[in-house]
């Protein structure tokens, strides 16, 4: 029997923590926090289920996590391990479905529509996939199955940890109705508060609201909310077919210092390193940037951003670094810095019109950078760097957007927390 549209959402359980446990089995059952030391300014990238019982969750400041659970084991994490296991999972997923979209390092969507003759009922296919991931990686995952990506994602969340949940076709709205409205992807605290003003607490409350009222209060997002309440793929994150994600509008990396820094050489070295990371992800996407922007946040939390448009679009480190440093030198106020950021904007799929000499130079750089990127894939982002960035060799944080992810061409949120 062929089933209607069948979408899987595969979400790895406490991914960063689970990978750490593979390398250090003594961590099993303990409260574990990945993201940094408890005295650092960073945030929690992932927490074990034992730590979550104390209220620790992703994106929480590390110091707050320590106050809630001082007995937890705090780890800075190993991004290279996480990328390797993400690739292993990706290889398994592509055996099961021709259309796979890695939404992040630890979650993916699969389109198994029309695969009934190959795998049988969706629940059988989900069980086979669940078992394959466990046997071949040693990791647990949760799988949601539905007729839409949105409902499949909600299902995987409800199935955690280490479970499978299938919503039968036609039952989407009934499944969603009793859930808190925050379960809908994209509904954050601000939107939830505005919905509560309308008497909406459950998804079923939202489904009963007049679409005209939602459009009046929320614009296009209101219409998307109405569709989501019915179980439809509506609005951001869910437009388009699986595997056909649009390229990013911008690429960025930021770094928060453990202690404020006022030394120009150290700040510039950090900017060089951040620029290398941005350039790496641009190349992964096959994109070039015409505009570069820096972000400076001082110790008093005052923040400035400044941008520069380049003569030609580029994704070459050595061409981007001088522009970034020029912006920094022109606008730094000689005050201690808490955070630095580098952003690539006005992205295009080509570098534009070049002379023959310029084109030859770019080709040589491209060959060299291809080799460098392969080394970084194998040995980590800090394995190769420009000399000017050596002093900026900060440790790659577990929650940062990584380069070289499978099926994502270098992009994706990096949560590890589900």
C-alpha positions, 0 to 999 in steps of 0.5 A: 500500500502506498501512503500519502506524503510521508515526512520523517524528522530525525533528531539525535538525542542530546547529540553533543553529550551522547558523542562525548559519552562514546569517548568517555563512558564514565559520563553515562548517567551523570549531569553533563553540560557541553559548551565551556567551563562554568566560569566562562561567558559562553552558553550551554550548547547541550545538556544531558537529561540528568542535567535537564532535571535541574533546569539546565537547557541549551542557550542558558549562560554557563554560569547560570547552569552552574548555579542550578547544577554545580555538580555537573560535569562541564565540557568545552566539547569536541566539534570535530567529533560532532561533525564526524558523527553527523556525517555518519548519520547522514550516510545512513539517512541517504541510504533510506531516502533520496531526499535528505535535508540536514536542518542542523548538525543533529537533525534532518528531514527525509521525504519517504513519499512513495517508499511504501513498497520498499519499506512497508508502512511508515512506522516499520520504516521508522523502526528500521532507520532508528535501529540502523542509527543505533547499531552503526553509530551507538547513538540514540535518536527520536523520529517523528513521522507525518504528512508535513515537516512541521508536524514531523518536527513536533512529533520527534520532540514529543517522542523524546528521548529515543522514541518514534511517533507517527501521526496518521494522515488526517489526524494532524490538527487533532494531535496538535490541538492539546499541545502548548502553542510554544510547541509550534516551531517558530513561536517564541516567548514574544509571540506566545505572549501576544497570543495569550492576549487573544486567549490562545494557550493551546494549538487548538485555541489558535486553530479556532481563531479567525484568520482575519484577526491573525492577519491583522495582528501578525501580518503574513506570520499570522496566516502562517500560524493559522496554517501551522495550527492545522498541521500544514507546512506554512511560513519560514523554515518549511517553505520549499521541498526537502533538499531544496533549501535556499542559500543563506542571505548572510554568513557570520561568526562571532566570538565572546571573550572570557575576559574583556580584551583591550590589546589591539594585536589580540583583537586583530588576530581574533578578527582574522580567525573569524574572517577565515571561518566566514570565508570557509563557510562561503566556499562551502556554499559556493558563494561570494560576498560583496559586503563585509561587516564587523561587530564590536561589543564593548565591556559596557555592552554598547555595540557598533556595526560597520560595513564595507563594500568590496570592489569585487565579490570574494570568498578568499581569506587573504582578500577579506582580511584586509577589509575587515582589519581596515574597518576595525582600525577605523572604528575601534575606540581603544576600549576593552572589547567583550565580543567581536563578529564578522559578517559576509553580506550581499552574497552572489554565486560568482565573483563578478567580472574579472580580468584574465590576470585576476581570474588566474590569481583567483583560480590559484587561491581556490586550488590552495583553499580547497586543499586547506579546507580538506585539512580543516575537515579532517583535523579541525578549524584551527589546523591551518590558519593565516599567520596573522590569525595565530594569536586568535586561535580561540577554541571553536565553541560547540554551539557555533555554526560549523563548516563542512556539514553533510548535506548543508554545504557548510551551514546550519544551526548547531544545537546538539540539545534535543 
